[in-house]
Amino acid sequence: MKLDLQLYRGYANDEELIVFGHVFKSWAPDKYKTDRKGFKHAFSVLHMFRISPLKNVEVRLRFKDIDITTKTMNDGYFRFTIPYDNTLQSGWHTYEVTCKPEEVDYGIVEKAQFLKPFESKVSIISDIDDTFLISHSGNIFKKLYVMLARNVNNRKTFEDVVKHYQALSSSGHKEKGVSNSFFYVSSSEWNLYNFIVQFTNLQKLPKAVIKLKDIKTGITDFLGTGGGNHDHKFVKIKDIISFYPKQRYVLLGDDSQQDAYIYERICKMFPKNIEAIYLRQTSGSKKNKIQAVLDNINKMKVATCYFKKSTEAIQHSKEIGVIKEQ
């Protein structure tokens, strides 16, 4: 049996370390190249959803003085939530995970990174599809066509969105290598993790912890990618804010799905933590229902911006002080 191990970017605070990943029979989704052309690209995308996760496999985490094991869930997912109060400098750190199921005669070792945030005034939590990556989430047929027909090199961001994100990342910091923390939380599945990492790297978007939806394991699942219930986004955002409860946050999303309603719930649950909310307008006109939600959020003393072009969002960020001129 072939074996593969996929790790994701984790995160830590002064008391706890969290890292996670999947174990697969045969190839993990990241082994299918996302820069192929034509039918080869479509083939790679489809194969990212034809995978066989392995349950109850023992995995071993090593980081500095940590050496601990756990086992995978039924969908091959594993997560280490480890008490860790040793001194750890801010920034990205490399961790290692190994696994060796009893039924194979070899083991596998992979490395990834986790983030210990720098001290900062704000952190940023952003959606992906139609927030910075043009995805056409409101039209499932067009969305699937774009995924299958355009490889990672041919996918696009909205104009000036990278400029906005880079400014949010560096705001308030003069020292090189120090930045505000970014988290990308999306209804895309873990199958697309490697594509998202490659895309954000190519576009020079801020390096971020990425949190996605439960992995899918069949071609029929691909047809519903990014759809269904979006409540997992609320749970993941809630978990991030609970993990860093003294931090204030900027939330970015769009009006094509449930972001406005999710962010409203977050504001109600964390009335002192949300600095501002940004929603991209994805159609020809603003939606009255979305504007009503933002009006309610404004009454909770959270700044909001419902924008068509990222230049509007940049100007708003400067006006409220979340982007500070260096």
N, C-alpha and C positions, 0 to 999 in steps of 0.2 A: 504493500500500500504506500502510495506517495503521501507526503505530509507537508503542510504549509502553515505558517504562522504569520499573522498580520498584527502589528502593534500600532497604536494611535498615540497622539500627543496627550500627555496627562497634565496634572496640575497639583500644586502643593500650597499649603499655608504654613504657619508656624507650628502647627500641631499634627498635621496629617498629610499623607501623600496618597494620591489616587492615580493609578495607571490601569489601562485596559486594552483588550484586543480580542481576536478570534483565532481559533484553530480550525483548519480545513483539511479534509481529505482531498488530495491532489492540489490543484493550484488555487491560491487566494486571488480575489479580484484584482489586486494590484499587479499581478503577473501578466495581465493582458494590456498591451501597450495602447495608450490613448492618443498617440500621435500618428497612427497609421492612416492611410487614405482610402476613400471609396468603400468598397465592400469589406475590405480588411478591417476598417475602423468599425463598421456596423457589426461585423462578426465579433470583434473584441468586446464591444459594449454588451451584446447579447450574452456572451460567455461570462461576463461579470455577474450575471444573474443565474447562471447554471453552475451552482457550487454546492458542495456537500460539507457543511460544518460538522465537527466532531464533538459529541457530548462527553462529559465526564472524563476528559483527558487531564492529567496532572500537568500543571505549568509552574515554573519556578522563577521567581523574581530575585534579581540581584542588583543592589545599589548601595555602595559604600558598606555599611555594617549590616544592611538588610539582606537576609537570605531566607526566603519563605516560599511555601508552595500553596496552591489552591487548585481547584478543578473547574473545567468549563461547564457552562450551563447547557441546556438542551439544544440551543442554537449555536453552540460553539463559542459563545461569548464568555469572557472572564474579566473580572475586575478585582484588583487589589486595593483595598482601602486600609492603609497602614498608619497607626499612630507613629508620628515621627517629629520629635521636638529637638533634635540636634541642630546646631547652627548650620544654616544653609544659605548661601548668598543668593541674591535675587538674580534672575535670568533663567536661561534654558540649561537643563542638566540631562545627561544621557543615562538611560537605564537599560538593563538587559533582561530578557526573558528566554527561558529554554523549556523545551518539552520533549518527552520521549514516551509515546504510548507503548504499552506492553506488547502490542501486536506487530510492532515494527522493530527492525534491528538497528536503527540509527536514531539519533536525536537531531534537533534543529535549534539554532540560536539566532535571535534577532535583537536589534537595538533600536530604540526610539528615544524621544526626549519628553521631558515634562517641564512645566513653567512654574517658577516661584516668582510671582509678580514683583515688579519694582514698586517702591512707594510712590503713589501718585494721587492726584485729585479725582480722576475718573477712570473707569474701565469701560470698554465698549463691547456690546453684544449685538451682533448683526445676523440677520437672515442672509441667505445666499441668492436663491432663485428670484430674479426680477427685483432684487434689492441692489446687488452689484453685478451679477451675472445675468445677461439677457437670456431668458429661458422660455418665455411665452407660457407661463404656468396656467393662465386663464383659458388656454386652448390646448387640450390634451393632444390632439393630432399634430398640431404644429410643434408642440414641445417634443414629442417623440421623434418627429422628422428631424428636428435640429440635433437632437442627441445622437441619432444614427448617421446623419449625413455630414456633420461637422466635427472634426477632431479637435483636440484641446488647443491646437494652434490657430484654429479658425473660429473659436468662440469669442465673444466680445463682452466687454463691460460697458456700462453706460458712460457717456461722456463726462469727464471730470470727477467720476466717482473715486478713482484712485487718488486723485489730488486731495479729495475730502478725507479719505481714510488715512492717508499718510499724515495729513495735518492733525487729525485727531490722535494719531499714534504718538507724534512727537511733541504735542502741545504740553508746555510746562516743563520740558526737559531740555537742558543745554548739553549735557554730557553725552558723548557718542556711545551708542549701544544701549542707552537707557530709554525706555518708552512706556507708554500706557498699554495695559494688557488688552488684547483682543480675543473674543470668543465668537466663532461662527456656529450658529445653531440653526439647523435646517430640517425640513421634512424629506430631503433626499436620504436615501438609505446608505448604510455603511458600505454597500457595494461600490459606491461612487467616491469613496474617501480619497483614493489615489488621484483620481481626476481632479478633485477639488484642490488637493495639495499642489499638483502640477500647475493648474490654472492660476491659482493665487501667486505662486512663485513667478510664473511667466509675466503676469500683469503687475508684479511688484506691489501687491497688496500686503498689508502687515501680516507677519507670521502670527498664527492664532492657534489656540486650542479649538478643535473641531468636534462638535457633538451632533450626531445624525440619528436617523430613525433605525429601528430594528432591521437587521439584514434580511434580504429576500433570497429565495433559493430556487426560483424557477422562471422560465420565460414568461409565463402568464402573469407572474408578479411584476415583471418589467412593464407591462402595459399600464399598470396603476402606479408607477413610480412617482413619488412626491405627493401622492394624493391621500385620500382617506382621512382619518382623524388626526388633527394637528395638536392634540392635547399634550403629546409628548414634549412639544416645544415649551409649553408652560412649565412642565415638570423640570426640564433641563435648565431653563432659565432660573427657576426658583432655587434649584440646587446650587447653581453658581453663586447667586446672591447670598444664599444661606452660608456658603463656604467662605465667602469674603464679606461678612455683614457690616464692616465699617466703611466699605467702599461705596462711592456713588457711581451711577451707571448712565451711559447714553445707549438707548436702544434704537436700532435701525431696522426697518422692514419695508413692506410695500402694501398696496391696497388690493392685491389680486386674490388673497386667501384670508387667513384669520389673524394676521399679525396685530391689527388694531385692537381686537377683542382680547387677545392674549396679553398684550401690553397693558391694557386697561386693568385686567385682573392683577397683573404684577404690581401696578401702582397702588391698587387697593390693599394688597398684601404687605407691600414694603413702602409705606408712605414717606419714609425719610431717605430712601436710597436712590430714587430715580431723578436724574438731573434733566434729561430731555428725551423726547421721542421724535423720531424722523420716519415719515412714511412716504415712499415714492408713489406718485400717481402713474398708473400703468396704462390707462385708457385716455381717450380724448378729453374727458372732463372729470372733475372731482366727483366722488360719490357722496351723496348727502348722508348716508348712514355712517360712513367713515368719518366725515367731518363732525357729525354729532358725537361720536365716541371721543374724538380729539378735543372737542369743546368740553366734554365732561372731565377729561384728563387735565385740561387747563385749570378747571375749577379746583383740582387737587394740588394746585401750585407746581405743576410740572410743565416745563416749556415744551411746545409741540411745533412741528413744521411739516406741512403737507405740501410736497413739492413735485414739480415735473422735472426740473433740471437740477443737477447737483450744485450748480453755481448758487442757486437759491439756498440750498442747505448749508453750503460753505459760509455764505454771508450771515445766515442765521446763527451758525455756530460761533462766528466771531462776535456777533452782537451780544450773545448771552455769556460769552467768555469761556466756552469749552474749547475753542481754538484761540490760543494766545499767540500774538505775533512775537517771534523770537527777537 
